């Protein structure tokens, strides 16, 4: 991921699955990848276009309080619903 970001990959681009790289990382519980994406200013507030799930929802569901705090500090919206 760091190679892709260094090469100019868009950390907020939507996938074919209608989610951002940040959400895909959160869905897979790849917290280290999510951190790289957040460090590259990837948008953590964009919900999945099909389900409405957000990065914050996934971090909370996994019980990762530290990740939740990081997401909130980077623009995650606590009031966003599915």
GIMOQUI-V320737 format. One line per field, one symbol per residue. psi: psi as a letter, one per 20 degrees, with the letter a starting at -180 (. if undefined). A space follows every 50 residues. Layout:
psi = ???
//
This chain:
psi = ghggghjjqojjqqrhjkqrhghggghjkmhhggggghhjkqojiprpig hiqrgggggghiknhgggggghhjjqoiipq.
//
